[in-house]
């Protein structure tokens, strides 16, 4: 069997894994979630979920990945088949390929918006649009949702093509010369840009002391960090915190396992996994929490910022921030930095989403790296057209809810059960601690075996009781969107079925080696 690719350096691996985790959610989704869910009170269940869900799942996924790599598997179907010798195992693993593929399809389109807005900022394209309605119209016009500033979808397609070409060029270069090189350049640049923007926010003071003396950046930080302890009794806050941990660490996608499969057998995963999680938390909590919401409060006040937060991450990133940049000296420059920062965060995550499928095609069908990357690139471009064309009908939202939310939690539950209960926690603990550069407290043995799976199960049960029926029946969806959302579900079913068939054929062609 031929030698697999390997990471060239340890720092490159950690930065690549951190880049997988650090994405648009760190700078857009996290501050919105915190603002919507009690400010500082949100951080209590957030850090509890980080300790009991995030870190344990991070170690579980690194352990599954490194173990699977011994058998030349860089994808969940092969990894689950190795640790659970059951015909069902590989089909459960298909969920990992499915989720990462679906998320990539719509994520790369959102990622292309950040590149476009970086260009629009430095060229002052949106300058002169000074209220929420006009800036919202600018965004919707760019997306093709309504007529307005842009007469067609051509600009959106141009930036989408650039984004796809950048992603698949990096992927064609492979692990060490592509993904790792991107991480070594992109992650330090991202952190430098984020620190620069955070410093600019901290030094903002009171933007308009004459007309709005009560609007200042200090109030902005107080808004996001002061705890509203009365909200801790609301189960939805705890669910939101757990969901953010899944989303921000990119667990439940099969991407971390794919990265870990390129480790050597003796390589550490304990410290590497903890370093990855810690880097992500630094970027999310200290940098992501210090830019968008505090600056919005300083310019618009608390009531308006609450409305912005209710509108979601897109309103915060693509509507309120461009309005703010027009009010700042050198706003075109800072706007360019902000959106390019988001682009870097996006591309370091999106390349990770494709890697499991590339590994699957190469390892199971013996397809060359270039061909595998090309086939997936073509498939992604064809599929993303559905998102572009049907965006206004909720097509993207439907994909995001199921692939980017529900199935992340479901896969997290399944993988920890397979790891700790079917494979066995003694074997799992030995795998996690083998070659470890730090001593992991025995406490986490019991967390992984008992607390983590039951914590996730409680989330799934609560969803089943409160949201399952209305969500499945689309009770709160506008009538004109319902056919297109069913179309999105059909599309996901076809993708999942196609992947299952590919796994079936792959195991017929190549009987797995377990020794």
N, C-alpha and C positions, 0 to 999 in steps of 0.2 A: 504494500500500500504506500502511495507516495507521501512525502512529507508535507504536512499542512503549513499554511502561512502562520507566522508568529508575530507578536508585537515586538517592535525593535527595542523599545525602552520601557521601563516601568512607569516613568512620568508620562510617557505618551499614552499608555494604557489608561492610567488614572484620569488624564485629561479627556481622553476619548469617552470613557464611561461617564465622566461628569458632564461632558458635552451632550451625551445622549439624554441625561436627566435634565440639564439646564436647557430650557426652551422658552417658547412664548409665554407659557403659563407662569414662569417665575416673575415676569415683569408686568403681565396683564391680568392673568387669572387670580394669582395669589392676593394682590392688594384689593381686588374687587371682592373676593371671598371674605377677606378680613373685614372690610368695610360693611358688607351685608350681614355679617354674623357676629356683631357685638364688639368689633374692634379688638382691643387687647384681650377680651374674654375668649375670643376665638383661638388665641395662641395657647391657651391651657389644653383644650382637647387636641389641638394641632400637635403640640410637642409630646403629648401622651401617645397619640397615634404614631408619631415618628419613632418613639421608643418601642412600642409594642407591635407595630405593623411594618413601618418603613425599614428600620435596621434589620429585624429578623428576615423579612422578605428579601432584602438586598443580599444577605448572606446565603439564604436558600438558593437564590437565582445564580449567584456566583458559583456555589457548590455544584448545582445541577449542570451548569455550563462547563466548568472545568472537567467534571466527571464525564460528561458527554463528549468532550473534545478528545478524550483518550480513545474513543471508538470512532473518531473522525465524524462526529455529528456536531454541526453548528446550528441546529434547528430543533424546536421542541418535539416534533414527532419522533425523531431519532432518540433524543435524550430521554423522553418518557418511556420509550420502548426498551431502553437499556436498563432503567432502574425498576421498571414494572413489566415483567415478561408476560404481558397479557395482550391479546389481539386488539383490545379496546384502547390501550395506552396511546398508540400512535395517532389515533383519531381524536383523542382529547388534545394531543399536542397540536393538531391542525388549528385549534383555536388561536394559538400563538401566531402562526403564519397569517391567519385570517385577520386578526386585530391589527397587526403591524402593517399589513398590506392596505387595509381599508383606511386606517388613519393617514398613511402616506398619501393616499389619493387626494384627500381634501386638505391635509396639512400643507402640502407643497403649494397649493393655491393661496392659502392664507399667508404663507411665507413669502410668496411673490408680491403680495400687497406691501409688505414692509420694505422690500427693495424699491418698489415703485414710489412709495411715499418718501423714501430717502432722497430719490431723484427729484420728486415734487418739492421737497423742502429746500434743497440747495438751489433749485431754479425758481423758487418762490411761486410755483404754479398755483397753489391754493391761497396765496397771500391776497388779502382783500375780502376774503370770506370771513366775516367777523362775528357770526352768531351760530348757534347750534343748528338751526334749521338749514342754513346754507351749507355748512360743513357736512352735515348728514347727507344733504343732497349731492354734494361732491362725491362722497364715498359711494353712495348708491348708484350714482351715474357711472362711476368707474367700474362698479361691479355689474352694471347692466340691469340693475333692478328697476331703474326709472330713467327717463330722459333728463338731460341736464347739461352739465359742463362738457361731458364726453358724448360724441355723436355715435360711437360704436364701441364694441368690445376689443377693438384692435390693440389699444394700449395695454389692456389687461392680459391679452394673449402674448404680447411681446415680452412683458416681464415674467409671465408664467414660463415661456419657453427658455428665457435666460436662466430662471431658477432651476428648471428641470435639467438643462444642459450642465449647469454647475454641479448639481447633485450627482448626476450619473458620470460626469467626468471624474469626480473624486472617487466614486465607487469603482470605476474601471481601473483605477490605479492600485486598487487592492487595500489590504489592511495597513501595512507599514508605510507605503508611499502615498496612500490616499487618505484614509480616515485618520490615521495617527498624525500625519503631517498637518492636516486641517486642524486637528485638536491642538497641536503644539503652537500653531499660529493663532487660531481663532479664539481659544479660551482665554489666554492672557490678554488679547486685544479686547475681548468682550468685557473682562473684569476691569481693565483700564478705562474703557469708555463708560462703564457703569459707575465707577468711582468718580470720574470727572463730572458726570451728570448729577450724582448724589451730592457732591460738594457744591455744585451750582445751586441745587435746591436748598441745601442747608444754609447757604449764604444769601438766600433770596430776601429774607426778612419780611417786610410788609410792602407788597408791590405798589399799593395805592393808599398811602397813609392819610391822604386828604379826604377822599370819598369813602374808603372802606378801611378804617383804622383797625377793625376787629378781624380782618382777614390777613393772616400771616402764616408763615410756614410752621411756627411753633404750634399753632392751633391745628395745623394739618397733621403733625406728628401725634398730637394728643388725640385727634379724631381716630386715627388708626390703631393707636397703642393703648389708650386708656380703657381698662376693662369694664364692661357692663356685666357684672357678675350675675344679675338676675336672669340673663339669657342662658346660663349654663344648665338650667333645667330643661331646656328645649332639646329634644333628641336630634332635631334636624341640624343643630349646630355641630354636634358630634359627628353626624354623618357627613356634613360638609367638610369638616376637618380631615376625616379619614379619606374622603374622596380626593381632597387636595394632595394628600401624601401619596396616594396611588398615582395621581396625575403627574406630580412634580418629579417623583423619583423614577418614572417610567417603568414601574414594576407591573407585572401582569401582561407584558407585551412580547416577551421572548427575545427582546433585544439585548438585555444584559447577559442572558445565557449565551447568546451568539458571540458576544464580545469575549466572555470568559472562556469559551471553547478554544480560543487561540492562545490560552496560557499553556505553559509547560506543567507537567505533573507536579513538580516540586514548588511551583510558584505560589506565593502567599495569596490568599483571598480575604483573610480576616481584616488586615489593615487596609488592603486595597478597597474592599467594599466600604469600610468605615470612612476612608478618605473621600471616596466618591460621594457618599451621602453627605458628608460634612461640607464639601465644596459646594454641592447643590444648595444646602441650607444657608450657607453664607451668602451666596448670590441671591437666593430668594428672599430671606428674611431681612438681611442687613442692607442689601442693595435694591431688590425689587420693592421692598416696603418703604424705601426712602425717596422714591422718585414720583411716580404718577399720582398717587392719592394726596400726599402732602402738598404738592405743587397745585393740584386742582383746588384744594381747600383755600390755599393762599390767594388764588385768583377769583374763584367763583363762590366761596363760602361753603359752609357745611350743608345747608339744605340742597343746594344745586349739586354738590358732590355726591350726596346720597342718591339723587335721581340719576346721576351719571353711573354710579355703581349698580343701581337697579337695572340699568340698560345693558350691563354686561361689559365684557372685556373689549369688544370692538368699539363701543362708544368711548371708553376710556382711552384706548390707544390711537384710534383713527379719527376721532371727532374732537374730544376735549384737548388732547395734547397739541394738535396743529393750531388750535385757537390760542393756546398759551404761547407757543413759539412766536406767534406774530406780535405778542406783547413784550417779548424779551429783546434786549440788545443782542445782535448777532443770532437772532432766532432761527435764521435759515441754516446757520452752521450747527446749532444745537439740535434742530429738528433732524438734520441729516445724520448726526451722531446717534440720536435716539432710535430712529428707524433702522439704521445700519446695525446698531446693537441688536435689535430684534431679529434682523436677518441672520446675523451670525448665530444667535441663540437658536433660531429655527433650523438652519442648515446642519448644525452639529447634531441635532436631534433627528432630522429627516433621513440623513444617510444611514443612521443606525436602524431605522425602520425597515430599510430594504435589505440589510445584510442577512437576516435569517432566510429570506427567500432565495437570495443568491447562493447561500451555502446549501440550501436544499437542492436546487437545480444542479449545482456542481457535484455534490456528493452522491446524490441518488440517481441522477440521470447521466452522469459523466459528461456534462456539457462544459465547454471551456468557460473561463471567467468572463471573457469579453462577450461571448454569445449570451451567457446568462444575464449579464448586465444589460445588454442591448434589448433582449426580449422583454425584460421587466420594464425597461424604460419606455418601450413602445406601448406596452400594456397600460402603464401608468398614464401616459399621455391620452390614450383613447378613453380611459375611464374618467380622467379628470374633466373631460368635456361635459360629462353628465352633471358634475358639480357646478361648472361654469354656467351652463345653459339653464339649469333648474334651481339655481341658488335662491331666487326670490320665492320659490315654492317650498322651501324648507328641506330640500334634498340634503344639503350639508348638515343641517341640524339633526336630521334623522340618523345619518351615518355617525355623527359625533356622539349622540346619546348612547347608541348601542355599542359601537366599537370603542369609542373613546371614554366611555364611562362604565356602563353596566358590565361589559365583558372583561374589562380590566380587573374588576373586583372578583368576578367569577373565576377567572384564570388564577388570580392570586390565591383564592380558596382551594382550587383543585391542586395547584402545584404544592402547596404546603401540606395538604392531606397526603398526596402521593409521596412526598419527600419524607414526612415525619411518621406517617402511619402505615403506608404500604411498603415503602423501601425500608423504613425503620429508623427511628431517631438515633439509635446508637451508630448505625452506619452513616447517617446524615451528619451527626456531630463530629464523627471521625473525619469526614470529608471536609467540613468547615474548618476544623482546627489543624488539619494536616498542612505542614509547611508554614504555619501562622507565625507572623512576626510580632504578634501581640497575644496575650493570654485573654481569651474571651471568658467573662464570668460565667460560671455554670448556670447561673440564673437564666440565661438565654436558652439553655437546653429546654427548660420547662416552658418558657415563653413561646418558643417555636412549636413545641408539641401540643400545648394546651391553649394558651391565651390567644395567640395569633389566629388559629383557625376558628375559634369560637367568637372572637371579635369580628372577623369577616362574616361568619355565619349570621351573627346578629344584624349586621348591616343588610345582608341579603333578605333575611326574614322581615325586617322592618320595611324594606322596599316592597316586598311581596304584599304586605298588609296594607300599606298606605298608598303605593303608587302603581302597582302592577296592572290592575284592571284598567284604570283611566289611561295609563300610558299605552297599553296594548291596543285599546279601542280608540285611541286618539280623541278622547272626549273634549280636550281643551284646545284642539287644533282648528284653525280656520278651515271652513269647508273647502275652499278652493285649493288648499294645500294637500288635502287627504289623498287624492289619487297619486300625486307625485311622491308623497312619503311612503305609500304602499309600493311605489316603483322603487324607491330606495331600499326597502326591505327585500323586494324581489331580487334586486341587484346583489345585495349582501348574501342572500341565500344561494344565488348562482355562483358567487365567488367561493363561498364555503364549500358548496357541493363540488366545484371544480378542483379545489385543493384536496378534498377527501379522495376524489378519483385519482388525482396525481399521486397521493400517498399510497393508495391501493396498487397502482401500476408500479410505483417505485419499489415496493416491497416484493412484488412479483418478479421484477427484473433483478433485484439485488438483495439476496438474503442477508440480513444484518449479521455483523460479526460482533460477538460479545466477549471475545477473549483477546 
